[in-house]
Amino acid sequence: MPERETVLITGGSGGMGAEFAKIFAAHGFHVVLAARSEPKMAALASELNQLPGAKEQIGAAAEYIVADLSTEDGAGKLWAEVQRRGLQIDQLVNNAGAGKVGRTVDADPAVMQGLINLNVTSLTLLCRLAGAEMVKRGHGKILNISSTAGMFPDPYFNVYGPSKAYVLALTEAMRGELKGTGVTVCALCPGPVRTNWAANAGKAYPAMAADPKRVAQTGFAAMQKGKISVVPGTFTKIGTWLITRCLPRGARVAVGAAWQMAMIKKDRKN
């Protein structure tokens, strides 16, 4: 029996990370979860290892690594542990990310730095570290979780929107750099998704927020097909196109500010 491929999924303790883990495991991948919550990852890894056919595969279906990617050296420590375990990462899902409601000028500098470390620095370093090994082998896939928030102004959410714009730009830049290497990089750009992410960010989500399982399925499919980017959901796709293509930049700022304030007010009422 040939050895199966291994995928590293950051933010793998819940939400979309857990959905990605289930999808990859169902497709026969060896899943490596990385997040801060050891109890949640242990429970998820145990669940994945009980999937039909898991025992017939080579080795366990899943394992986990405790890692805090919001720290300056989080990505380096995670990759050092990957190497210590002798893991070959064939596919990488940079799913870990966070945001915090508020004006940039009012944000706690320490919280802001942690968000930048998580959303930008760690993601970039993992692309570099895993991507280099993939290029050497001549094959590999990377999925970076961006957001529709990275496609237009996102006021009252300090560094989140700009960080996701960076993720999208990085993905596109890497696609140009890695052409012909056998390695592809894809950006998944969802709108609001029904996870605990919103509560942690301090905001409410609209009723049309997407199902995390369906978003993860869309991302997995796009990644395997080698697409450069994908916006899941017809409504989100159309809305994003209308805002980015039909509104002048100043109007986009006004629309973004009005949208975020509506979500903040909704959350305060609840």
NUVEX-488871 format. One record per residue (C-alpha): residue number from 1; residue in one letter; x, y, z. Coordinates in nm, 4 decimals, decimal comma, always signed. Example, Ala and Ser with C-alpha at 12.3 -4.5 7.8 and 13.67 -1.06 7.14 Angstrom:
<atom 1; "A"; <+1,2300; -0,4500; +0,7800>>,
<atom 2; "S"; <+1,3670; -0,1060; +0,7140>>,
***
This chain:
<atom 1; "M"; <+0,0000; +0,0000; +0,0000>>,
<atom 2; "P"; <+0,1524; +0,3375; -0,1005>>,
<atom 3; "E"; <+0,2026; +0,5956; +0,1703>>,
<atom 4; "R"; <-0,0660; +0,8613; +0,1748>>,
<atom 5; "E"; <-0,0007; +1,2330; +0,1593>>,
<atom 6; "T"; <+0,0195; +1,4486; +0,4697>>,
<atom 7; "V"; <-0,1587; +1,7809; +0,5175>>,
<atom 8; "L"; <-0,0775; +2,0397; +0,7853>>,
<atom 9; "I"; <-0,3815; +2,2431; +0,8935>>,
<atom 10; "T"; <-0,3315; +2,5469; +1,1155>>,
<atom 11; "G"; <-0,6189; +2,6661; +1,3318>>,
<atom 12; "G"; <-0,7130; +2,2989; +1,3420>>,
<atom 13; "S"; <-0,8911; +2,2883; +1,6784>>,
<atom 14; "G"; <-1,2378; +2,3918; +1,5563>>,
<atom 15; "G"; <-1,4439; +2,5898; +1,3078>>,
<atom 16; "M"; <-1,3316; +2,5650; +0,9471>>,
<atom 17; "G"; <-1,0058; +2,4019; +1,0532>>,
<atom 18; "A"; <-1,1968; +2,1052; +1,1941>>,
<atom 19; "E"; <-1,4078; +2,0842; +0,8790>>,
<atom 20; "F"; <-1,0958; +2,0843; +0,6633>>,
<atom 21; "A"; <-0,9491; +1,8088; +0,8798>>,
<atom 22; "K"; <-1,2553; +1,5883; +0,8325>>,
<atom 23; "I"; <-1,2554; +1,6420; +0,4561>>,
<atom 24; "F"; <-0,8869; +1,5626; +0,4162>>,
<atom 25; "A"; <-0,9123; +1,2572; +0,6414>>,
<atom 26; "A"; <-1,2114; +1,1315; +0,4408>>,
<atom 27; "H"; <-0,9941; +1,1589; +0,1278>>,
<atom 28; "G"; <-0,7230; +0,9436; +0,2803>>,
<atom 29; "F"; <-0,4772; +1,2107; +0,3941>>,
<atom 30; "H"; <-0,2692; +1,1905; +0,7083>>,
<atom 31; "V"; <-0,3830; +1,5029; +0,8967>>,
<atom 32; "V"; <-0,1561; +1,7114; +1,1194>>,
<atom 33; "L"; <-0,3478; +1,9670; +1,3255>>,
<atom 34; "A"; <-0,1814; +2,2780; +1,4675>>,
<atom 35; "A"; <-0,3469; +2,5154; +1,7167>>,
<atom 36; "R"; <-0,3286; +2,6335; +2,0767>>,
<atom 37; "S"; <-0,6029; +2,4155; +2,2263>>,
<atom 38; "E"; <-0,4638; +2,0697; +2,2980>>,
<atom 39; "P"; <-0,7909; +1,9245; +2,4388>>,
<atom 40; "K"; <-0,9891; +2,0209; +2,1274>>,
<atom 41; "M"; <-0,7246; +1,8870; +1,8908>>,
<atom 42; "A"; <-0,6897; +1,5653; +2,0894>>,
<atom 43; "A"; <-1,0658; +1,5083; +2,0662>>,
<atom 44; "L"; <-1,0713; +1,5820; +1,6930>>,
<atom 45; "A"; <-0,7684; +1,3603; +1,6230>>,
<atom 46; "S"; <-0,9356; +1,0777; +1,8147>>,
<atom 47; "E"; <-1,2509; +1,1236; +1,6066>>,
<atom 48; "L"; <-1,0540; +1,1166; +1,2809>>,
<atom 49; "N"; <-0,8667; +0,8051; +1,3881>>,
<atom 50; "Q"; <-1,1992; +0,6246; +1,4306>>,
<atom 51; "L"; <-1,3135; +0,6945; +1,0745>>,
<atom 52; "P"; <-1,3915; +0,3859; +0,8645>>,
<atom 53; "G"; <-1,0740; +0,2639; +0,7020>>,
<atom 54; "A"; <-0,8423; +0,4666; +0,9272>>,
<atom 55; "K"; <-0,6940; +0,1569; +1,0911>>,
<atom 56; "E"; <-0,6216; -0,0008; +0,7543>>,
<atom 57; "Q"; <-0,4119; +0,2996; +0,6517>>,
<atom 58; "I"; <-0,0400; +0,3349; +0,7236>>,
<atom 59; "G"; <-0,0096; +0,4951; +1,0660>>,
<atom 60; "A"; <-0,2686; +0,7063; +1,2436>>,
<atom 61; "A"; <-0,5152; +0,9163; +1,0455>>,
<atom 62; "A"; <-0,4362; +1,2252; +1,2499>>,
<atom 63; "E"; <-0,2003; +1,3793; +1,5003>>,
<atom 64; "Y"; <-0,1600; +1,7282; +1,6434>>,
<atom 65; "I"; <+0,0987; +1,9845; +1,7443>>,
<atom 66; "V"; <+0,0313; +2,2527; +2,0046>>,
<atom 67; "A"; <+0,1394; +2,5847; +1,8548>>,
<atom 68; "D"; <+0,0715; +2,9535; +1,9164>>,
<atom 69; "L"; <+0,1081; +3,1266; +1,5810>>,
<atom 70; "S"; <+0,0246; +3,4665; +1,7294>>,
<atom 71; "T"; <+0,3772; +3,4829; +1,8723>>,
<atom 72; "E"; <+0,6770; +3,6088; +1,6776>>,
<atom 73; "D"; <+0,8471; +3,2678; +1,6717>>,
<atom 74; "G"; <+0,5312; +3,0554; +1,6545>>,
<atom 75; "A"; <+0,5751; +2,9421; +1,2946>>,
<atom 76; "G"; <+0,9411; +2,8565; +1,3477>>,
<atom 77; "K"; <+0,8623; +2,6453; +1,6535>>,
<atom 78; "L"; <+0,5814; +2,4653; +1,4696>>,
<atom 79; "W"; <+0,8041; +2,3844; +1,1724>>,
<atom 80; "A"; <+1,0848; +2,2660; +1,4016>>,
<atom 81; "E"; <+0,8398; +2,0178; +1,5579>>,
<atom 82; "V"; <+0,7228; +1,9069; +1,2129>>,
<atom 83; "Q"; <+1,0842; +1,8307; +1,1252>>,
<atom 84; "R"; <+1,1537; +1,6630; +1,4594>>,
<atom 85; "R"; <+0,8671; +1,4213; +1,3912>>,
<atom 86; "G"; <+1,0012; +1,3495; +1,0454>>,
<atom 87; "L"; <+0,6814; +1,4644; +0,8734>>,
<atom 88; "Q"; <+0,6729; +1,5390; +0,5006>>,
<atom 89; "I"; <+0,4108; +1,8083; +0,4411>>,
<atom 90; "D"; <+0,2581; +1,7535; +0,0970>>,
<atom 91; "Q"; <-0,0234; +2,0033; +0,1414>>,
<atom 92; "L"; <-0,0618; +2,3044; +0,3708>>,
<atom 93; "V"; <-0,3816; +2,4781; +0,4783>>,
<atom 94; "N"; <-0,3039; +2,8160; +0,6364>>,
<atom 95; "N"; <-0,6395; +2,8421; +0,8127>>,
<atom 96; "A"; <-0,5416; +3,0094; +1,1429>>,
<atom 97; "G"; <-0,6527; +3,3716; +1,1631>>,
<atom 98; "A"; <-0,8318; +3,6215; +1,3830>>,
<atom 99; "G"; <-0,9657; +3,9744; +1,3988>>,
<atom 100; "K"; <-1,0855; +4,2263; +1,6541>>,
<atom 101; "V"; <-1,3552; +4,4905; +1,6199>>,
<atom 102; "G"; <-1,2440; +4,8497; +1,6724>>,
<atom 103; "R"; <-1,0708; +5,1464; +1,5155>>,
<atom 104; "T"; <-0,7031; +5,1037; +1,4357>>,
<atom 105; "V"; <-0,6135; +5,4102; +1,6433>>,
<atom 106; "D"; <-0,7901; +5,2644; +1,9488>>,
<atom 107; "A"; <-0,6472; +4,9106; +1,9254>>,
<atom 108; "D"; <-0,4262; +4,7619; +2,1960>>,
<atom 109; "P"; <-0,0798; +4,7546; +2,0338>>,
<atom 110; "A"; <-0,0035; +4,4122; +2,1858>>,
<atom 111; "V"; <-0,3292; +4,2651; +2,0522>>,
<atom 112; "M"; <-0,2633; +4,4224; +1,7139>>,
<atom 113; "Q"; <+0,0873; +4,2756; +1,7020>>,
<atom 114; "G"; <-0,0516; +3,9316; +1,7853>>,
<atom 115; "L"; <-0,3044; +3,9575; +1,5019>>,
<atom 116; "I"; <-0,0310; +4,0585; +1,2563>>,
<atom 117; "N"; <+0,1868; +3,7698; +1,3739>>,
<atom 118; "L"; <-0,1009; +3,5263; +1,3255>>,
<atom 119; "N"; <-0,2584; +3,6550; +1,0036>>,
<atom 120; "V"; <+0,0548; +3,7684; +0,8214>>,
<atom 121; "T"; <+0,3905; +3,6659; +0,9687>>,
<atom 122; "S"; <+0,3218; +3,3026; +1,0591>>,
<atom 123; "L"; <+0,1256; +3,2386; +0,7406>>,
<atom 124; "T"; <+0,4067; +3,3838; +0,5295>>,
<atom 125; "L"; <+0,6785; +3,1859; +0,7059>>,
<atom 126; "L"; <+0,4862; +2,8597; +0,6730>>,
<atom 127; "C"; <+0,4413; +2,9292; +0,3010>>,
<atom 128; "R"; <+0,8177; +2,9790; +0,2819>>,
<atom 129; "L"; <+0,9162; +2,6743; +0,4887>>,
<atom 130; "A"; <+0,6647; +2,4243; +0,3531>>,
<atom 131; "G"; <+0,6755; +2,5687; +0,0023>>,
<atom 132; "A"; <+1,0527; +2,5275; -0,0268>>,
<atom 133; "E"; <+1,0278; +2,1572; +0,0579>>,
<atom 134; "M"; <+0,7448; +2,1126; -0,1911>>,
<atom 135; "V"; <+0,9474; +2,2758; -0,4684>>,
<atom 136; "K"; <+1,2393; +2,0409; -0,3972>>,
<atom 137; "R"; <+1,0072; +1,7409; -0,4373>>,
<atom 138; "G"; <+0,8379; +1,8875; -0,7438>>,
<atom 139; "H"; <+0,4833; +1,8721; -0,6084>>,
<atom 140; "G"; <+0,2657; +2,0234; -0,3377>>,
<atom 141; "K"; <-0,0356; +2,2416; -0,2689>>,
<atom 142; "I"; <-0,0937; +2,5397; -0,0377>>,
<atom 143; "L"; <-0,4311; +2,6882; +0,0533>>,
<atom 144; "N"; <-0,4260; +3,0303; +0,2197>>,
<atom 145; "I"; <-0,7460; +3,1481; +0,3868>>,
<atom 146; "S"; <-0,8044; +3,5070; +0,2845>>,
<atom 147; "S"; <-1,1455; +3,6773; +0,2989>>,
<atom 148; "T"; <-1,3769; +3,9017; +0,1021>>,
<atom 149; "A"; <-1,2673; +4,1560; +0,3652>>,
<atom 150; "G"; <-0,9342; +4,1623; +0,1851>>,
<atom 151; "M"; <-1,0979; +4,2731; -0,1401>>,
<atom 152; "F"; <-1,2368; +4,6084; -0,0250>>,
<atom 153; "P"; <-1,2034; +4,8510; +0,2701>>,
<atom 154; "D"; <-1,2926; +4,7018; +0,6080>>,
<atom 155; "P"; <-1,3249; +4,9937; +0,8575>>,
<atom 156; "Y"; <-1,3744; +4,9332; +1,2313>>,
<atom 157; "F"; <-1,1926; +4,6014; +1,2149>>,
<atom 158; "N"; <-0,8385; +4,7405; +1,2468>>,
<atom 159; "V"; <-0,5809; +4,5054; +1,0893>>,
<atom 160; "Y"; <-0,8053; +4,2174; +0,9766>>,
<atom 161; "G"; <-0,9055; +4,3390; +0,6296>>,
<atom 162; "P"; <-0,5575; +4,4675; +0,5401>>,
<atom 163; "S"; <-0,4008; +4,1418; +0,6597>>,
<atom 164; "K"; <-0,6358; +3,9403; +0,4380>>,
<atom 165; "A"; <-0,5565; +4,1678; +0,1435>>,
<atom 166; "Y"; <-0,1925; +4,0773; +0,2043>>,
<atom 167; "V"; <-0,2773; +3,7057; +0,2079>>,
<atom 168; "L"; <-0,4496; +3,7348; -0,1295>>,
<atom 169; "A"; <-0,1601; +3,9372; -0,2753>>,
<atom 170; "L"; <+0,0966; +3,6903; -0,1382>>,
<atom 171; "T"; <-0,0920; +3,3991; -0,2909>>,
<atom 172; "E"; <-0,1039; +3,5641; -0,6308>>,
<atom 173; "A"; <+0,2668; +3,6567; -0,6117>>,
<atom 174; "M"; <+0,3644; +3,3005; -0,5206>>,
<atom 175; "R"; <+0,1586; +3,1646; -0,8094>>,
<atom 176; "G"; <+0,3714; +3,3686; -1,0461>>,
<atom 177; "E"; <+0,6924; +3,2598; -0,8788>>,
<atom 178; "L"; <+0,6104; +2,8884; -0,8666>>,
<atom 179; "K"; <+0,4822; +2,8389; -1,2202>>,
<atom 180; "G"; <+0,6254; +2,5178; -1,3596>>,
<atom 181; "T"; <+0,7470; +2,3840; -1,0237>>,
<atom 182; "G"; <+0,4566; +2,1465; -0,9610>>,
<atom 183; "V"; <+0,3495; +2,3527; -0,6587>>,
<atom 184; "T"; <+0,0233; +2,5482; -0,6576>>,
<atom 185; "V"; <-0,1031; +2,8142; -0,4173>>,
<atom 186; "C"; <-0,4732; +2,8975; -0,3821>>,
<atom 187; "A"; <-0,6588; +3,1645; -0,1825>>,
<atom 188; "L"; <-0,9991; +3,0893; -0,0311>>,
<atom 189; "C"; <-1,1937; +3,4149; +0,0134>>,
<atom 190; "P"; <-1,5161; +3,3527; +0,2077>>,
<atom 191; "G"; <-1,7568; +3,6088; +0,3406>>,
<atom 192; "P"; <-1,9024; +3,5641; +0,6916>>,
<atom 193; "V"; <-1,8947; +3,2015; +0,8112>>,
<atom 194; "R"; <-2,0916; +3,0537; +1,1027>>,
<atom 195; "T"; <-1,8163; +2,9717; +1,3520>>,
<atom 196; "N"; <-1,7036; +3,0964; +1,6961>>,
<atom 197; "W"; <-1,4645; +3,3260; +1,5122>>,
<atom 198; "A"; <-1,7167; +3,6136; +1,5112>>,
<atom 199; "A"; <-1,7788; +3,6012; +1,8859>>,
<atom 200; "N"; <-1,4030; +3,6035; +1,9504>>,
<atom 201; "A"; <-1,3700; +3,9054; +1,7225>>,
<atom 202; "G"; <-1,6471; +4,0924; +1,9071>>,
<atom 203; "K"; <-1,8955; +4,1182; +1,6215>>,
<atom 204; "A"; <-2,2213; +3,9666; +1,5013>>,
<atom 205; "Y"; <-2,2669; +3,7846; +1,1724>>,
<atom 206; "P"; <-2,5593; +3,8324; +0,9338>>,
<atom 207; "A"; <-2,8240; +3,5675; +0,8848>>,
<atom 208; "M"; <-2,6765; +3,4652; +0,5491>>,
<atom 209; "A"; <-2,3427; +3,3643; +0,7021>>,
<atom 210; "A"; <-2,2149; +3,0519; +0,5292>>,
<atom 211; "D"; <-2,1948; +2,6979; +0,6622>>,
<atom 212; "P"; <-1,8282; +2,6227; +0,7493>>,
<atom 213; "K"; <-1,8476; +2,2705; +0,6071>>,
<atom 214; "R"; <-1,9575; +2,3968; +0,2656>>,
<atom 215; "V"; <-1,6919; +2,6686; +0,2657>>,
<atom 216; "A"; <-1,4239; +2,4123; +0,3516>>,
<atom 217; "Q"; <-1,5491; +2,1802; +0,0763>>,
<atom 218; "T"; <-1,5249; +2,4650; -0,1750>>,
<atom 219; "G"; <-1,1716; +2,5452; -0,0603>>,
<atom 220; "F"; <-1,0625; +2,1814; -0,0748>>,
<atom 221; "A"; <-1,1984; +2,1379; -0,4268>>,
<atom 222; "A"; <-1,0343; +2,4587; -0,5530>>,
<atom 223; "M"; <-0,7044; +2,3628; -0,3932>>,
<atom 224; "Q"; <-0,7006; +2,0175; -0,5520>>,
<atom 225; "K"; <-0,7869; +2,1634; -0,8931>>,
<atom 226; "G"; <-0,5000; +2,4106; -0,8663>>,
<atom 227; "K"; <-0,7131; +2,7251; -0,8850>>,
<atom 228; "I"; <-0,5568; +3,0576; -0,7905>>,
<atom 229; "S"; <-0,8526; +3,1793; -0,5812>>,
<atom 230; "V"; <-1,2155; +3,1087; -0,5047>>,
<atom 231; "V"; <-1,5051; +3,2980; -0,3430>>,
<atom 232; "P"; <-1,7563; +3,0451; -0,2044>>,
<atom 233; "G"; <-2,1297; +3,1085; -0,2377>>,
<atom 234; "T"; <-2,3197; +3,2660; -0,5248>>,
<atom 235; "F"; <-2,4553; +3,5569; -0,3166>>,
<atom 236; "T"; <-2,1107; +3,6388; -0,1758>>,
<atom 237; "K"; <-1,9508; +3,6117; -0,5196>>,
<atom 238; "I"; <-2,2025; +3,8477; -0,6798>>,
<atom 239; "G"; <-2,1925; +4,0960; -0,3913>>,
<atom 240; "T"; <-1,8143; +4,1063; -0,3934>>,
<atom 241; "W"; <-1,8073; +4,1588; -0,7699>>,
<atom 242; "L"; <-2,0580; +4,4448; -0,7502>>,
<atom 243; "I"; <-1,8682; +4,6239; -0,4744>>,
<atom 244; "T"; <-1,5203; +4,5824; -0,6222>>,
<atom 245; "R"; <-1,6106; +4,6435; -0,9878>>,
<atom 246; "C"; <-1,8998; +4,8900; -0,9783>>,
<atom 247; "L"; <-1,8262; +5,1262; -0,6885>>,
<atom 248; "P"; <-1,5530; +5,3925; -0,6830>>,
<atom 249; "R"; <-1,2983; +5,3611; -0,4024>>,
<atom 250; "G"; <-1,4560; +5,6310; -0,1856>>,
<atom 251; "A"; <-1,7954; +5,4638; -0,2053>>,
<atom 252; "R"; <-1,6395; +5,1301; -0,1080>>,
<atom 253; "V"; <-1,5040; +5,2899; +0,2090>>,
<atom 254; "A"; <-1,8482; +5,4301; +0,2958>>,
<atom 255; "V"; <-2,0199; +5,0974; +0,2286>>,
<atom 256; "G"; <-1,7620; +4,9103; +0,4344>>,
<atom 257; "A"; <-1,7957; +5,1480; +0,7280>>,
<atom 258; "A"; <-2,1767; +5,1332; +0,7210>>,
<atom 259; "W"; <-2,1719; +4,7527; +0,7069>>,
<atom 260; "Q"; <-1,9356; +4,7139; +1,0007>>,
<atom 261; "M"; <-2,1229; +4,9659; +1,2144>>,
<atom 262; "A"; <-2,4482; +4,7795; +1,1470>>,
<atom 263; "M"; <-2,2861; +4,4550; +1,2639>>,
<atom 264; "I"; <-2,1437; +4,6241; +1,5754>>,
<atom 265; "K"; <-2,4855; +4,7709; +1,6663>>,
<atom 266; "K"; <-2,6521; +4,4351; +1,6086>>,
<atom 267; "D"; <-2,4038; +4,2668; +1,8400>>,
<atom 268; "R"; <-2,4590; +4,5268; +2,1147>>,
<atom 269; "K"; <-2,8341; +4,4722; +2,0992>>,
<atom 270; "N"; <-2,7850; +4,1002; +2,1425>>,
***
